[in-house]
């Protein structure tokens, strides 16, 4: 559907360009009455040329977008499509004004003066546009990423010239990294002045998570730690292995040297009347809460099956 429409627009633009040129140069409409106070030849000829510019640019844009959408890299295609919109819009505006005025140098000079004035009048939108260029080039995040921008957290569903749109998680309505159903719009300019956290960014889609369980001092710590590591390994399995490989590959491209374990690890911290065991594992950020829920159930079932080896604090202040 897109390609026939694009080819039709290009063909229509070519016909309009030829017709506009003929009307303007041959004077075939010389006998017509004036239109809106101007000679009919001038009005009709320029109207056809303006229509030609719009049709040619629209058709060319559709053809370019059609080629882009065939790319397997959807994020790059999305960013390039936005860039094409900006370029074609600017070219179309300049070309249309040039056709109407027939004075390219004067037009460009006027645009420069107007642009200088607009810079002061529209500082915030222009700053957001500059931030969009930064986002497109540096790619601190893209469509589909889970991010936190300032105090907004969610999945990116759109990055336009002026705003970034998030499908909110957490927020005021829900917790535990669940979608709230609300859409949050963040000005792109915020990216230049606030921290941006990309969950799963940096070349790997996986992040480290951990859950903690409090146990009494009488607990067999070696047994409890082994149970927690086993259950995490059984639950995550091949997914964590793939995540470790991707994480190491992304880490190798940086100057940072870290020790990355192949299986979940368990750390111990000391509380006032209990010990806290925290199992650390790698998972996809969108599966984080589901993994936590199932892992809690698995570990607690194993602990409850061994009351002689695992004891829980009796205080209600946990």
C-alpha positions in Angstrom: 0.0 0.0 0.0 2.8 2.4 0.9 4.8 1.9 -2.3 2.0 2.5 -4.8 1.0 5.6 -2.9 4.6 6.8 -3.0 5.0 6.2 -6.7 1.7 7.8 -7.4 2.7 10.9 -5.4 6.0 11.2 -7.3 4.2 10.8 -10.6 1.7 13.4 -9.7 4.4 15.8 -8.5 6.3 15.4 -11.8 3.1 16.1 -13.8 2.3 19.2 -11.6 5.9 20.5 -12.1 5.7 20.2 -15.9 2.2 21.8 -15.9 3.3 24.6 -13.6 6.4 25.3 -15.7 4.3 25.4 -18.9 1.7 27.7 -17.4 4.3 30.1 -16.1 6.4 30.3 -19.3 3.9 30.0 -22.1 1.2 32.4 -20.8 -1.6 30.0 -21.8 -3.8 31.6 -19.2 -3.2 35.2 -20.3 -6.8 35.7 -21.2 -8.1 34.7 -17.7 -9.2 37.3 -15.2 -7.1 38.0 -12.2 -7.3 35.7 -9.2 -7.1 37.2 -5.7 -5.7 40.3 -7.2 -2.9 38.6 -9.1 -2.6 37.5 -12.8 -4.1 34.0 -13.3 -0.9 32.8 -14.9 1.2 33.6 -11.8 -1.3 32.2 -9.3 -2.0 28.9 -11.1 1.6 28.4 -12.2 2.9 28.8 -8.6 0.1 26.8 -7.1 1.0 23.9 -9.4 4.7 24.2 -8.5 3.9 24.2 -4.8 1.8 21.2 -5.3 4.6 19.6 -7.2 7.1 20.2 -4.4 4.7 18.7 -1.8 3.9 15.6 -3.9 7.5 14.9 -4.8 8.8 15.3 -1.3 5.9 13.2 0.2 6.4 10.4 -2.4 10.2 10.4 -1.8 9.7 10.3 2.0 7.3 7.3 1.7 9.8 5.5 -0.6 12.7 6.1 1.9 10.6 5.0 4.9 9.5 1.9 3.0 13.1 0.9 2.5 14.0 1.7 6.1 11.2 -0.5 7.5 12.8 -3.5 5.8 15.8 -3.2 8.1 16.1 -5.8 10.9 17.3 -3.1 13.3 13.9 -1.5 14.2 15.4 1.0 16.6 17.8 2.4 13.9 15.0 2.5 11.4 12.8 4.4 13.9 15.5 7.0 14.6 16.3 7.5 10.9 12.6 7.9 10.1 12.4 10.8 12.6 15.5 12.3 11.1 14.0 12.1 7.6 10.8 13.8 8.8 12.9 16.7 10.0 15.0 16.9 6.8 12.0 16.6 4.4 10.0 19.1 6.4 12.8 21.7 6.3 13.5 21.1 2.6 9.7 21.3 1.9 9.3 24.6 3.8 12.3 26.2 2.1 11.4 25.0 -1.4 7.7 26.1 -1.0 8.7 29.6 0.2 11.3 29.8 -2.6 8.7 28.9 -5.2 6.4 31.5 -3.9 9.0 34.3 -3.6 11.5 33.3 -6.4 14.2 34.8 -4.3 16.5 32.1 -2.8 19.2 34.4 -1.4 16.7 36.8 0.2 14.7 33.8 1.6 17.7 32.2 3.2 18.8 35.5 4.7 15.2 36.1 6.1 15.2 32.6 7.5 18.5 33.3 9.3 17.1 36.5 10.9 13.9 34.8 11.8 15.7 31.8 13.2 17.9 34.1 15.4 14.7 35.7 16.8 13.0 32.4 17.4 16.0 31.1 19.3 15.2 33.6 22.1 11.4 33.2 21.9 11.4 29.3 21.9 14.4 28.3 24.0 12.8 25.3 25.7 11.4 23.7 22.5 14.8 24.3 20.7 16.6 22.8 23.6 14.4 19.7 23.4 15.1 19.5 19.7 18.9 19.6 20.4 18.4 16.9 23.0 16.6 14.8 20.4 19.6 15.0 18.2 21.8 14.0 21.2 19.5 11.0 21.9 19.5 10.0 18.2 23.3 10.2 17.9 24.5 8.9 21.4 21.5 6.7 22.0 21.4 6.7 25.8 18.1 4.9 25.2 15.7 4.0 22.4 12.3 2.7 21.8 11.6 -0.5 23.8 14.1 0.3 26.6 13.1 0.5 30.2 14.5 3.7 31.6 14.2 6.3 34.4 14.4 9.9 33.3 14.4 12.3 36.3 11.5 11.0 38.4 9.7 9.2 35.5 10.2 5.5 35.0 8.8 3.3 32.3 9.2 1.6 28.9 10.0 4.0 26.0 7.3 3.8 23.4 8.2 6.9 21.4 11.0 9.4 20.9 9.8 12.4 19.0 11.5 15.7 18.2 10.4 17.4 21.4 9.3 14.7 23.8 10.0 11.1 24.9 6.9 9.0 25.7 7.0 6.4 28.4 4.6 3.5 29.3 4.8 4.1 33.1 5.9 1.5 35.6 5.6 2.0 39.3 4.4 5.6 39.7 1.6 6.5 42.2 -0.8 3.6 41.4 1.3 0.4 41.6 4.6 -0.8 42.9 7.1 -3.7 42.2 8.0 -2.5 38.7 4.5 -3.2 37.3 2.9 -1.1 34.5 0.4 1.4 35.8 -1.4 1.9 32.5 -0.5 5.6 32.4 1.5 7.3 29.6 4.1 9.8 30.8 5.5 12.5 28.4 9.0 13.8 29.3 10.5 16.8 27.4 13.7 15.8 25.7 15.5 18.7 27.3 15.3 16.9 30.6 17.9 14.4 29.3 20.5 17.2 29.1 20.1 18.2 32.8 19.1 15.0 34.6 20.3 11.5 35.3 19.1 8.9 32.8 19.1 5.3 33.9 18.7 2.6 31.2 17.8 -0.8 32.7 19.5 -3.2 30.4 21.4 -0.6 28.5 25.2 -0.6 27.8 25.1 -3.3 25.1 23.4 -6.0 27.2 19.7 -6.4 27.8 20.2 -8.1 31.2 20.6 -6.6 34.7 21.6 -7.9 38.1 18.8 -8.4 40.6 18.8 -9.8 44.1 16.3 -10.8 46.8 16.9 -11.1 50.5 15.5 -13.5 53.1 16.1 -13.0 56.9 17.0 -16.0 58.9 17.8 -16.6 62.6 21.4 -16.9 63.8 20.8 -20.6 64.5 20.4 -21.3 60.8 22.9 -23.5 58.9 24.3 -20.8 56.7 26.1 -23.1 54.3 22.9 -25.1 53.7 20.7 -22.0 53.3 23.1 -20.4 50.9 23.4 -23.5 48.8 19.6 -23.9 48.6 19.1 -20.3 47.5 21.8 -20.7 44.8 20.4 -24.0 43.6 16.9 -22.6 43.2 18.0 -19.6 41.4 20.1 -21.7 39.0 17.2 -24.1 38.4 14.7 -21.3 37.8 16.9 -19.2 35.4 18.9 -22.0 33.8 19.8 -21.2 30.1 18.5 -17.7 30.3 21.1 -16.7 32.9 23.9 -18.4 30.9 22.9 -16.4 27.8 22.7 -13.3 29.9 26.2 -13.9 31.3 27.6 -14.2 27.8 25.9 -11.0 26.7 27.0 -9.2 29.8 30.6 -10.3 29.4 30.7 -9.3 25.8 29.3 -5.8 26.6 31.8 -5.5 29.5 34.7 -6.4 27.3 34.1 -3.3 25.2 34.7 -1.1 28.2 37.8 -0.4 30.3 36.0 -1.7 33.4 37.3 -5.0 34.8 34.8 -7.0 36.9 34.6 -10.5 38.0 31.4 -12.1 36.6 30.2 -15.4 38.1 28.6 -18.1 36.0 25.9 -18.9 38.6 23.9 -17.1 41.2 25.8 -16.0 44.3 24.6 -15.5 47.9 25.9 -12.8 50.2 25.3 -12.5 53.9 24.7 -9.4 55.9 24.2 -9.1 59.7 21.2 -7.5 61.3 20.4 -6.8 65.0 18.6 -10.1 65.6 18.9 -12.0 62.3 21.1 -12.7 59.3 20.0 -11.6 55.8 20.9 -13.8 52.9 20.8 -12.1 49.5 20.9 -14.1 46.3 22.2 -12.2 43.3 21.4 -13.3 39.7 21.1 -12.0 36.2 17.7 -11.6 34.4 15.9 -9.4 31.9 14.5 -6.3 33.6 10.9 -6.9 32.4 10.9 -10.4 34.0 12.4 -9.1 37.3 9.3 -9.2 39.4 8.0 -12.5 38.1 11.4 -14.1 38.8 11.4 -12.6 42.3 7.9 -14.0 43.1 8.7 -17.5 41.9 12.1 -17.5 43.5 10.7 -16.5 46.9 8.2 -19.3 46.7 10.8 -21.9 45.8 13.3 -20.9 48.5 10.7 -20.6 51.3 9.3 -24.1 50.4 12.8 -25.6 50.6 13.4 -23.8 53.9 10.2 -24.9 55.4 11.0 -28.5 54.5 14.1 -28.3 56.6 13.0 -26.6 59.9 16.0 -28.3 61.7 18.5 -26.5 59.5 16.7 -23.1 58.8 15.1 -21.0 61.5 13.4 -17.6 61.0 13.5 -14.6 63.4 10.6 -14.5 65.8 10.5 -10.7 66.1 7.6 -9.0 64.3 9.8 -6.0 63.5 11.3 -7.5 60.4 
